[in-house]
Amino acid sequence: MINLFNIENYEINTANFDNLLHGNIVSEFENNFKNYVGASYACSVNSATNAIFLSFLGKGITVNLPSIIPPVVANALITSGNKIKFIDNIEWVGHSYILHEFDEYKIVDSAQKVEKDQFKKECNPEDLMIFSFYPTKPVGSVDGGIIVSNDSKKIEWFKEATLNGMSFSKDNWNRRIKFPGYKMYMNSIQSFIANENLKKISFKKERLYEIREFYNSQLQYKNSSDHLFRIQVRNNDKFIRNMRERNIMCGKHYSALHLNPVYRDCESSKDLILSKNISKRTVSIPFHEKLTKKDLSYIVRCCNICRDE
């Protein structure tokens, strides 16, 4: 079977960690990642979903959210005390996008994109940028996320909020409870795997560039994402079934949330025709650094057979 994503395997000796939850590897990874994206400060979190939750906690606002998006984003916004207005933005998938702009800063959701000096290029010093380390993301792990910024006070609050509302100290006994917080910190195992995958990101990007250019030329697209390669088909459910019969895993990214009855109370900006149509027609084909030339030729051949069925 040709997989949709590649997930690296690691053997981990936990005896090498100075602390299974708050080991030095956590700080090492935070430093390595913030330096890579060009930010001054970072707070790792046990999931990017919880990073979004904390970023919007108690804001009591309405957030314009693409209907074509993973439900975890909508859920985090709602459970943190906000409302959603679905919009017809279908271009963000595989890239970063502005999740919300406050008067003094913005929050950028970059769960599907990681680039060198990205924070410097896309953000102002006071902004927040959120990344995901879900296993299939550009820098994967056993889930996890990170918030980066050049605003030290914002990041200090996130560090305290993720650590049960406690001030940070290397010595557990010197931590002080400052407010009722959350158990949302990234642990040592998550940090170790993410750190190892960060070391491989240059090779991964080079290989993905080659694969993307091959797909673009053979399938007549101009895709630019390093995370997903999406194509349009007549019926994505049927296409996925037909490709699976040919031992190729494909996926949907994503179904339109405004059509889901769970979110029927959420506002929509208009009919969201683009989101409705693309929800039925868009499919992601295998896109990862372990694909061989033989794999790619076979995938393209099967795509041309199946996409109009």
N, C-alpha and C positions, 0 to 999 in steps of 0.2 A: 504493500500500500504506500502510495506517495502522500505524505502528510501535508496538511495545510501550513503548519508551522514546524520549526525545529526547536526542541527544548533540550538544552544541554544536561547531561548527567554528571553528577558530582558525588564522590565519596567523601564524607565529612567525618573527621575525628573530633568529637566535641571536647575531648580532653585537651585539645589545643587552645580552647577558648579560656580566657581568664574569667569570663562570666558568661553563662549561657544566654542571658537576656540582655545585659548591658555591657557587653565586652568592648574592648578597645577597637575591635573590628567595626563596630557601629560608627564610632567617631572617624575612623580611618576612611570608611566608605563615604560618609557625609563630606569629608574634606575633598576626597578624590572627585566626587560627583559635582560638587559646587564649583571646583576649579575647572572641571571640564566644560560646564555650561557657562562659566564666567560670572558667577555670583559670589557675594562675600559671605553669606550665611546660609545654613541649611538645617532643616529639621526632618529627620526620617520618621515615617509613620508606618503602621502595620498594613495599611492599604491606601491607595489613592482615593478611594471612596471616602474614607474617614478624613483624609486631608481636605476634601471638598466640604464634608460635613462641618469640620471645625472652622473652615474659612468663612462659612455662611451662618454659623451658629448664632441664633437670636437676632439676625439682621431684620427679619420681618419685611422682606422686600419681594417684588415679583421679578423673576429672572427670565429673560428671553432665552429659550433653549431650543436647539435644533430637534425636530421630531425624530430624525434619523440619528439615534444616539444610544449607547448602552443604557439600560434602565437604571443601573446603579447611580448614574449621575442625577437623574430625576429624583430617585429615592433619597439621595443624600441631601438634595436641596429641600425636599418636602419635610423630611424628618428633622432637619435642623431649624425648622420654623419659617419656611418661606413658601411662596407660591410660584407657579410656572406658567409661562405663556409660550406655547410651542410656535416656532417659526419655521419657514420653509428653506432652511440653509442645508444644502446637501453637499457643499464643496469642502467642508472642514475635514471629512473622514480621512484618516491617515496622516493628518497634520495637527498643528496646534491651532487654537482659536481663543478669542477673548470670551470667557465665560460671563464676566460682568465687569462693568466699569462703575466704580464709585466716584465720588467727587475728587478724592485725593489719590486714588490708586486703582489699578485694575487687577483682575485675577485671570491668568491665562491657564487653560487646561491643555497640557501637552502630554497627555497620557500615551499618545501614539507617535510621538516624535522626540528624538534626542539628537542634538547637534552640538558640535564644538562652538563655544561662545554664544550659545543660543539666547541665554538671558540678556547678554549685552546687546544683541541684535534686535530683540523683540520687546524688551521691557525698559521701563524707567527704574531708577534705583528703589523707589518706594513700592513697586509692584510685587505681586506674588506669582510665582510660576509653579505649577503642580505637575509632577511626573509620576508615572505608574511603573511598577516592577512586577506586574502580573506575568506569569510564566511565558506568555506568548508575545510580550511587548519588546521593543528594541533592546532594552536592558532588562532581561527577565530575572525572576527569583521565585521564591515561594510566596508570591504576592508581595505587597509592600508598596510604599510610595514615598515621595519626598517633596517638601515645600522649600523653594529657594527664594532669596531676596537679598537686597543690599540694606534692608531696614532691620537693624539688629533688634529693636524692640518688638517688632512683629514676630520675628523668629524666636525670641526668648519666650514670648507668650505661648507659642505653639509647643515649644519644648516642655514647658510646665504643664500645659493642658494635656499633652499626650502621656505625661508621667504622673497621672492621678492628681494633677493640680499641685505638684510638689516642686520646690526649687531644686535645681540640679546640683548634685555633688557626687564626686567619685566615691565618697564614703556614704553608704546608705543611711547611716545613723545621723548624719548631719543634714539630711534633707528636711525641709520644713514645709508643712502643708499650708499653701497660700489660698487655695479655693478648691471646691469640689470639681475635680477634673475627670479625666478618662484614661483607661488603660489602652492606649493606642500607639505605643512606641514600637519601633522596629526592633526585632530581636537579633541576636548574633548570627543565627543560621541564615536568616533572610539577608542580612548585610553581607555575609561571606559570599553567597552565591551571586548577589548583585554586583559585588566588587569584582569577582572573577569574570563575569560577563562584560563589565565595563572595560576590562583590559582587552577584550576581543572586539570591541566595537569598530575599530578602524578596519580590520580585516572583513568584518561582517558587512560594513557599508560598501566597501569596494566590490565585494561579491554581489551584493544586492543591486548595485548600480549596473553591473554587467547583465544580470538576469532581467532587470526592469527594461533595459534597452533592447534586449532580445524580444521580450514580450511586446513591447511597444511597436517594434518593427514588424513582427510577425502577425500581430493581432490588430494593428492599426489604431493604437492608442497613444496618448501623450501623458501617461500617468507619471507622477513625481514622488509618490510616497515611498518611504523606506520601511513601512510597516505592512501595507496591504497592496495587492494588485487586484483591482476590481474591474469587472467587465459587465456589459449589458447583455442580457439574454432574453429570450421570449418569455420564459417562465422559470424563475430560479429554483423552485421546489423540484420541478421535473429535471432541470439541468443537474442539480446536485445528486439526484437519484441516478441519473444516467452516467455521470462521472464516477460515482462510487462503484457502479457495476464494472467500470473499467479500472478499478483500484486507484482512483484519484479522489482525495478528500478535498471538498470545497466548502465554503461557508457563506452565511448571510451577514453583511455589515452595512446596515442593520435594519430591523423592522421598524415601521413608523409607530412611535409611541402614542401619537394623538388618536390612533385608531384602536388602541387597546382600552377596553372598558375600565381597567384599573385607574386610568388617568382621565376619565370622562369629565371630572370636575375641573380639570385644568383648562385654561383659556387657550384659544388658538388665534393667531393673527389674521388668518384667512382660511381658504379651503385647503391649503397646503398640497396642491396638486403634484408638485415635483416630488415631495416626500412620499405621497401615496403611490405614485407610479414607480419610483425607484425601489420602493420596498418590495415590489413584486418582481423586479427585473434585474436588480444588481446582485452580483455574486463575486466572492473572492476566490481566486485560484491559488494553488500552492506558491508560496513566495518566501523562500528562506535560503540561507547560505549553503546548505548541504545538497541542494539540487544539482544533479549532473546534467551534462549536455544531452544525454540520452533521455533523462527525465523531462527536460524542457521541450524537446522535440515531440515527445509523446503527448505531453500536456497540451501543446498547441494544436496538434493534430486532432486530439479528442475534443478540444474546445470548438474547433471548426465544424466538427460533426454534430456536437450536442447543442450548441447555443441557439440554433434556430428551430429546434424540435419542439 
